[in-house]
Amino acid sequence: MKKTSKVLVVDDEAVVRESLRDWLSDVGHQVLIAENGPKALEIMQEENPGIIFTDLVMPGMDGIELLKRAKEICPSTEVVIITAYGSIPTAIAATREGAYDYIEKPFSPEKAELLIEKVAEHQRLIEENTSLRQKLARRYRPESIIAKSAKMQEVIGLIKVAAKTNAPILITGESGTGKELVAQAIHYQSYRKDKPFVAVSCAAFPESLLESELFGHEKGAFTGAHAQRRGKFEIANRGTLFLDEIGEMNPSTQVSLLRLLEKNEFSRVGGNELIEVDVRTVSATEKDMQQAVASGQFREDLYYRLNMVTIELPPLRERKGDIPLLAQFFLKKSAAQNRREVTDFSPQAIRFLVKYDWPGNVRELENIVGRAVILAKNSYIEVTDLRQENLIGAGSPRQGQMLKELEKNHILNVLTRTRGNYSQAARILGISRATLYNKARAYGVDVENMNNNLIRQIT
């Protein structure tokens, strides 16, 4: 069924406004008419038309002035300028002032109706976008972070304060602690919440491609650059750019990023044009950045540019009081997604979850609870539903060591299958590439000579 619109027609010629009223009324629209700008403004004070058709040239208040005044009274109302051929340049200028479009006299009823349909669709998309942003703002409120522990309450308080500023923020914490969730909470509680939130992992791209990902490139800048491409900074303009795994950024890109943060401008790869941007950066890392600075792996001046405020996320083992709340949340989420009638945990299962140290943090807890929901034999999760390979022996030092051996062997097996491709192996394991590198080093895997080392390890 076609949606009807409320239309206001403004023209000093009675034949024009009455003809347009009759045309549009016949196809179901509610049409109001006014003979001049002041009368139109009076009507707008009482009504809220979705679209205004106004003549450009009228005595007293012309169409351009009416456009400006209408936008003050009803910002969501779209204005279409009615113009004669000789006034087309002025009508085009009106679109720069905020008019939706212009229509040239004489015009057919069908053309006016098509414009109304386009305006209605445009307004519908704006309403949907506004509604989505409002939902995201509610979803990512600091209060919506599931936590009662003192450490996390401190984090939530810091998020509330930092979100209202324009300060660059560095989020630190182990893999799986929820750094991107915190970044989103900061964005959607800031004055930038109606602008883009863009995330990029600095570890996900080879050194040669990271600058292109961040800053974009011009056509022909390098082999395979078949067209101009905007980078993440351009896309995030006036919004927030989340730089995940910032500690993995290569030295060359660090220099380019530092210049951008100092000047608020950059050039695309292979280009000379300076592009100005207004972007807030929220960065995240699981590395010890002070150590990275001390060892020369990360520029000290860039570190301070990114780190006006630091938010440190505690690992799950240091906030065990939050585990029952998080587990219940993930249970409800998984049960709804998988259409399973699983509603609770047994007391033994909760004690088991609290006892475990969760090396994979909140991400691991979500994975384990989600799998238990799918495999549960009853309407509640029992310990037997949780006792899987990576949770056997939770809490026992000896069995904890066995767990590490299991993890080591699993990582080696996956790396063998992927022929040492860390990106592919990280995706299979469900962890970041940086985390995989760190774990591989900890287990004595030679990153530079992966295949030879695997042969030694396996044989």
C-alpha positions in Angstrom: 0.0 0.0 0.0 1.4 3.4 -1.0 2.3 5.7 1.9 0.5 9.0 1.9 2.3 12.2 2.7 1.4 15.6 4.1 2.3 18.2 1.4 2.4 22.0 1.6 2.2 23.9 -1.7 3.3 27.5 -1.7 2.8 29.6 -4.8 1.5 33.1 -5.4 -0.4 31.9 -8.6 -3.7 30.4 -7.6 -3.9 28.2 -10.7 -0.5 26.5 -9.9 -1.2 25.8 -6.2 -4.8 24.7 -6.7 -3.9 22.4 -9.7 -1.1 20.8 -7.7 -3.5 20.4 -4.7 -6.1 18.7 -6.9 -3.5 16.4 -8.5 -1.9 15.2 -5.3 -5.2 14.9 -3.4 -6.6 12.6 -6.1 -3.7 10.1 -5.4 -4.4 10.2 -1.7 -2.0 12.8 -0.3 -3.1 15.4 2.3 -2.4 18.8 0.7 -2.2 22.2 2.3 -1.9 25.4 0.3 -0.5 28.9 1.0 -0.3 31.9 -1.3 2.9 33.3 0.2 5.9 32.6 2.5 4.4 34.2 5.7 1.2 32.2 5.3 3.2 29.0 4.8 5.1 29.6 8.0 1.9 30.0 9.9 0.6 26.7 8.6 3.9 25.0 9.5 3.5 26.2 13.1 0.3 24.1 13.3 1.1 21.3 10.9 4.3 19.3 10.2 4.4 18.7 6.5 6.7 16.0 5.2 7.4 18.0 2.0 7.0 21.6 0.7 6.7 22.5 -2.9 7.4 26.3 -3.1 7.8 28.7 -6.0 11.2 30.3 -6.2 10.1 33.8 -7.2 7.3 35.2 -5.0 6.7 38.8 -3.8 8.0 39.5 -0.3 9.5 36.3 1.0 11.0 34.3 -1.9 11.5 30.5 -2.0 15.1 30.6 -0.7 14.1 32.6 2.4 11.1 30.3 3.0 13.5 27.3 2.7 15.8 28.7 5.4 12.9 29.6 7.8 11.1 26.2 7.1 14.3 24.3 8.1 14.3 26.2 11.4 10.7 25.3 12.2 10.7 21.7 10.9 14.2 20.5 10.3 13.0 17.1 9.0 10.7 18.7 6.3 12.1 18.5 2.8 11.7 21.4 0.4 11.3 21.2 -3.4 11.8 24.4 -5.3 9.4 25.2 -8.2 11.3 27.2 -10.8 11.0 28.5 -14.4 13.8 27.8 -16.9 15.6 31.1 -16.5 15.9 30.6 -12.7 17.5 27.1 -12.8 21.0 28.3 -11.6 19.3 29.9 -8.5 17.3 26.7 -7.9 20.5 24.7 -8.0 22.0 27.1 -5.5 19.0 26.4 -3.3 19.9 22.7 -3.1 23.2 23.8 -1.6 21.2 25.7 1.0 19.3 22.5 2.0 16.6 22.1 -0.6 15.9 18.4 -1.5 15.5 19.1 -5.2 14.0 21.5 -7.7 11.3 20.9 -10.3 11.0 23.0 -13.5 7.7 24.5 -14.8 5.7 23.2 -16.5 5.7 19.7 -14.9 3.5 16.7 -14.9 1.5 15.3 -11.9 3.6 12.1 -12.3 6.8 14.0 -11.8 5.6 15.6 -8.6 4.3 12.3 -7.4 7.7 10.6 -8.1 9.5 13.3 -6.1 7.1 12.8 -3.1 7.9 9.1 -3.2 11.6 9.7 -3.2 11.3 12.1 -0.3 9.2 9.6 1.7 11.8 6.9 1.1 14.6 9.3 2.1 12.8 10.3 5.3 12.1 6.6 6.1 15.8 5.8 5.8 16.7 8.7 8.1 14.2 7.6 10.7 15.5 4.0 10.6 19.1 5.3 10.9 18.1 7.5 13.8 16.3 4.7 15.5 19.3 2.3 15.0 21.7 4.9 16.5 19.4 5.4 19.5 19.3 1.6 20.0 23.1 1.4 19.8 23.4 4.3 22.3 21.2 2.4 24.7 22.9 -0.9 24.1 26.4 0.6 24.7 25.6 2.6 27.7 28.3 2.1 30.4 25.6 0.9 32.7 24.8 -1.9 30.2 28.3 -3.5 30.8 27.6 -6.5 32.9 29.7 -6.1 36.0 29.4 -5.7 39.8 33.1 -6.1 40.8 34.9 -3.0 42.2 37.5 -3.1 39.4 34.9 -3.0 36.6 32.9 -0.3 38.4 36.0 1.9 38.3 36.2 1.1 34.6 32.6 2.1 34.0 33.1 5.4 35.9 36.1 6.2 33.7 34.2 5.4 30.5 31.4 7.9 31.6 33.9 10.6 32.2 36.1 10.0 29.1 33.2 9.6 26.7 32.2 13.2 27.2 35.6 14.5 26.1 37.5 14.5 22.9 40.6 12.9 24.4 42.4 10.0 22.6 42.0 6.9 24.7 44.1 3.8 25.1 42.3 0.6 26.2 44.6 -2.1 27.6 43.9 -5.7 28.6 44.3 -9.3 27.7 42.7 -10.8 24.6 39.0 -11.4 25.2 38.4 -8.8 27.9 36.0 -6.7 25.8 38.2 -3.8 24.6 36.0 -3.2 21.5 32.9 -3.2 23.6 34.4 -0.4 25.7 35.4 1.5 22.6 31.8 1.3 21.3 30.5 2.5 24.7 32.8 5.5 24.6 31.7 6.4 21.1 27.9 6.0 21.6 28.0 8.1 24.8 30.0 10.9 23.1 28.9 13.9 21.1 30.1 11.9 18.0 27.5 9.2 18.5 25.6 10.2 15.3 28.7 9.8 13.2 30.6 6.7 12.1 32.3 4.2 14.5 34.9 2.5 12.4 37.1 -0.4 13.6 40.4 -1.6 12.1 42.8 -4.3 13.4 46.4 -3.2 12.9 47.5 -6.8 13.1 45.2 -8.0 10.3 47.1 -6.4 7.4 50.6 -6.8 6.1 52.9 -3.8 6.5 52.5 -2.8 2.8 48.7 -2.7 3.1 48.0 -1.2 6.5 48.7 2.4 5.3 46.3 1.9 2.4 43.7 0.6 4.8 44.0 3.6 7.1 44.7 6.4 4.7 43.3 5.1 1.4 45.1 5.1 -2.0 44.9 6.7 -5.4 44.4 4.7 -8.6 47.7 3.2 -9.7 49.4 3.8 -6.4 50.6 0.2 -6.4 50.0 -3.0 -8.2 46.3 -3.9 -7.8 45.2 -0.3 -7.0 42.7 -0.2 -9.9 40.6 2.6 -8.4 40.8 5.3 -5.8 39.8 4.1 -2.4 39.0 5.9 0.8 40.7 4.8 4.0 39.3 4.3 7.4 40.2 7.8 8.6 38.1 9.4 5.8 35.2 7.0 6.5 35.4 7.8 10.2 35.5 11.6 9.7 33.7 13.4 12.6 33.3 10.1 14.3 35.5 7.6 16.1 38.2 5.3 14.7 39.0 2.2 16.9 42.6 1.1 16.3 42.7 -2.4 17.6 46.1 -4.1 18.4 47.9 -0.8 18.0 51.1 -2.3 19.3 51.4 -4.4 16.1 51.6 -1.3 13.9 54.8 -1.1 11.8 57.3 1.8 12.2 56.5 3.3 8.8 52.8 3.5 9.5 53.5 4.9 13.0 55.2 7.9 11.4 52.2 8.5 9.0 49.8 8.2 11.9 51.7 10.6 14.1 51.7 13.2 11.4 47.9 12.9 10.9 47.3 13.2 14.7 49.5 16.3 14.8 48.1 18.1 11.7 44.6 16.5 11.4 45.4 16.0 7.7 46.9 13.3 5.5 47.4 12.3 1.9 46.2 9.0 0.4 48.9 6.5 -0.6 50.2 7.6 -4.0 48.5 11.0 -3.8 49.5 14.6 -3.0 46.2 16.2 -2.0 45.9 17.0 1.7 42.7 15.8 3.2 41.5 17.3 6.5 39.7 15.1 9.0 38.2 15.4 12.5 38.5 11.9 14.0 38.7 10.8 17.6 41.0 7.8 18.1 40.4 5.0 20.6 43.2 2.5 20.6 43.5 -0.9 22.2 46.4 -3.3 22.9 47.2 -6.4 24.9 50.9 -5.5 24.8 52.9 -3.7 27.5 53.2 -0.4 25.6 55.7 1.2 28.0 58.0 -1.8 27.4 57.4 -1.5 23.6 58.4 2.1 23.8 61.5 1.3 25.9 62.6 -1.4 23.4 62.1 0.9 20.4 59.2 -1.1 18.9 56.8 1.8 19.3 57.4 5.5 19.0 57.2 7.4 22.3 55.7 10.5 20.8 53.0 8.5 19.1 52.3 6.6 22.4 51.6 9.9 24.2 49.4 11.1 21.3 47.2 8.0 21.6 47.2 7.8 25.3 45.8 10.9 27.0 43.5 8.6 29.0 44.2 4.9 29.7 41.4 2.4 30.6 42.8 -0.9 31.8 40.4 -3.9 31.6 41.0 -6.5 34.3 41.2 -10.2 33.2 38.1 -12.3 34.1 40.1 -14.2 36.8 40.4 -10.9 38.7 36.7 -10.2 38.6 35.2 -13.6 39.4 32.2 -12.1 41.1 31.1 -11.1 37.6 31.2 -14.6 36.2 27.7 -15.7 37.3 26.2 -12.5 35.8 28.0 -12.9 32.6 27.3 -16.6 32.3 23.5 -16.0 32.8 23.6 -13.3 30.1 25.4 -15.5 27.6 23.0 -18.4 28.4 19.9 -16.2 27.6 21.6 -14.9 24.5 22.6 -18.4 23.2 19.2 -19.9 24.1 17.3 -17.3 22.1 19.7 -17.5 19.1 19.5 -21.3 19.0 15.9 -21.8 20.1 16.9 -23.9 23.1 14.8 -24.0 26.2 17.7 -23.8 28.6 17.1 -21.3 31.4 19.6 -21.7 34.2 22.8 -23.4 35.6 23.0 -25.9 38.4 24.8 -24.6 41.5 27.7 -27.0 40.8 28.0 -25.6 37.3 28.2 -22.1 38.6 30.9 -23.1 41.1 32.8 -24.8 38.3 32.7 -21.7 36.1 33.8 -19.4 39.0 36.7 -21.8 39.9 38.2 -21.8 36.4 40.7 -19.1 35.5 39.5 -18.3 32.0 42.7 -17.6 30.0 40.5 -16.6 27.1 38.6 -14.2 29.4 35.0 -13.1 28.6 35.2 -14.3 25.0 36.1 -17.8 26.2 33.2 -17.8 28.7 30.7 -16.8 26.0 32.0 -19.6 23.8 31.8 -22.3 26.5 28.4 -21.2 27.7 27.0 -21.0 24.2 28.3 -24.5 23.4 26.8 -25.8 26.7 23.4 -24.4 25.8 23.5 -26.3 22.5 24.6 -29.6 24.1 22.6 -29.4 27.4 20.4 -32.5 28.0 18.1 -30.7 30.4 16.6 -27.2 30.9 19.6 -26.2 32.9 23.3 -26.6 32.4 25.1 -29.1 34.5 28.8 -29.6 35.1 28.9 -32.4 32.6 27.8 -30.0 29.9 30.8 -27.8 30.7 33.4 -30.6 31.1 35.0 -30.4 27.7 38.6 -30.6 26.6 39.6 -27.0 27.5 37.9 -26.9 30.9 38.9 -30.3 32.4 40.7 -29.9 35.7 39.8 -26.2 36.2 41.7 -24.8 39.1 44.3 -27.6 39.6 48.0 -26.5 39.1 49.0 -29.8 37.6 45.9 -30.1 35.5 46.4 -26.4 34.6 49.8 -27.4 33.2 48.1 -30.2 31.3 45.7 -27.6 29.9 48.7 -25.5 28.6 50.1 -28.6 26.9 46.7 -29.2 25.2 46.7 -25.6 24.0 50.2 -25.8 22.8 49.6 -29.0 20.8 46.4 -27.6 19.4 48.1 -24.4 18.2 50.9 -26.5 16.6 48.4 -28.7 14.9 46.5 -25.8 13.5 49.7 -24.0 12.3 50.8 -27.2 10.7 47.5 -27.5 8.8 47.8 -23.9 7.6 51.4 -24.3 6.7 52.5 -21.6 9.1 49.9 -19.0 7.9 49.3 -17.1 11.2 46.3 -15.1 9.9 44.4 -18.3 8.8 45.4 -20.1 12.0 44.2 -17.2 14.2 40.8 -17.3 12.4 40.5 -21.1 13.0 41.5 -20.7 16.7 39.1 -17.8 17.2 41.9 -15.5 18.6 43.7 -12.4 17.2 46.8 -12.8 15.2 48.7 -10.9 17.8 47.5 -13.3 20.5 48.6 -16.3 18.4 52.1 -14.7 17.9 52.4 -14.2 21.6 51.3 -17.7 22.4 53.6 -19.2 19.8 56.6 -17.3 21.1 55.7 -18.4 24.7 55.6 -22.1 23.5 59.0 -21.7 21.7 57.7 -21.6 18.2 60.2 -19.7 15.8 57.9 -17.3 14.0 60.4 -16.6 11.2 61.1 -20.3 10.5 57.7 -21.7 11.2 57.9 -24.8 9.0 61.3 -26.0 10.1 60.3 -25.4 13.8 57.1 -27.4 13.3 59.1 -30.3 12.0 61.3 -30.2 15.0 58.4 -29.9 17.4 56.3 -32.7 15.8 59.1 -35.2 15.2 
